[in-house]
Amino acid sequence: MVAGTVKWVDRHLAKLALLVACLAMAGGLWSYGSTLRQACEDRNRRDAQILAGVEIIADDLGADPHTIDPLRKALAPRNCEALYPLLPL
């Protein structure tokens, strides 16, 4: 009985190790993607606040609204869902 169990473990140990490794990688990728998406969303919020402040300053200085167009483009919100898709669970 013990010899049969040892043979089974020997035969399936590599499969079990591969399964554990794959699950660990999938968990790591999901966690990393989630972290990147959250960072992207945080950046979108910060960029919106910065742009609002720049628009107020430009208005207070009487600048032409088109003066800050390059900043509007640079600080435009990014599509975080498309950039960092999550693994379906």
C-alpha positions in Angstrom: 0.0 0.0 0.0 2.7 2.5 0.9 4.8 1.6 -2.2 1.7 2.3 -4.4 1.2 5.7 -2.7 4.9 6.6 -3.2 4.6 5.6 -6.9 1.5 7.8 -7.3 3.3 10.7 -5.7 6.3 10.2 -7.8 4.2 10.1 -11.0 2.1 13.1 -10.2 4.5 15.3 -8.2 5.6 17.2 -11.4 2.0 17.8 -12.4 1.1 19.1 -8.9 4.1 21.4 -8.9 3.2 22.7 -12.4 -0.4 23.3 -11.2 0.8 25.2 -8.1 3.2 27.3 -10.2 0.5 28.2 -12.7 -2.0 29.2 -10.0 0.7 31.3 -8.3 1.5 33.1 -11.6 -2.2 33.7 -12.4 -2.7 35.2 -8.9 0.4 37.3 -9.3 -0.7 38.6 -12.7 -4.2 39.4 -11.5 -2.8 41.2 -8.5 -0.3 43.2 -10.6 -3.0 44.1 -13.1 -5.3 45.3 -10.4 -2.5 47.4 -8.9 -1.7 49.0 -12.2 -5.4 49.8 -12.9 -5.8 51.4 -9.5 -2.6 53.5 -10.1 -4.0 54.5 -13.5 -7.3 55.6 -11.9 -5.5 57.5 -9.2 -3.4 59.3 -11.8 -6.6 60.2 -13.7 -8.0 61.8 -10.6 -4.8 63.7 -9.9 -4.5 64.9 -13.5 -8.0 66.2 -13.4 -7.3 68.2 -10.3 -4.1 69.6 -11.8 -5.8 70.5 -15.1 -8.6 72.3 -13.2 -6.0 74.3 -11.3 -4.1 75.2 -14.5 -7.3 76.3 -16.1 -8.1 78.6 -13.2 -4.6 80.0 -13.2 -4.8 80.6 -17.0 -8.1 82.3 -16.6 -6.9 84.5 -13.8 -3.9 85.6 -15.9 -6.2 86.3 -18.9 -4.5 83.8 -21.1 -6.0 82.5 -24.4 -7.9 79.3 -23.6 -5.9 77.5 -26.4 -2.7 78.2 -24.6 -3.1 75.2 -22.4 -4.3 72.8 -25.1 -1.1 70.8 -25.0 -1.6 70.3 -21.2 -5.2 69.3 -21.8 -4.0 66.6 -24.2 -1.2 65.4 -21.8 -3.5 65.3 -18.8 -6.5 63.7 -20.6 -8.0 60.7 -18.8 -6.6 57.3 -19.8 -8.8 54.3 -20.4 -7.6 52.2 -17.5 -9.8 49.3 -18.3 -8.4 48.9 -21.8 -4.8 49.6 -20.7 -4.8 47.1 -17.8 -7.5 44.4 -18.3 -8.1 42.1 -15.4 -8.1 38.3 -15.7 -11.7 37.0 -15.7 -12.4 35.1 -12.5 
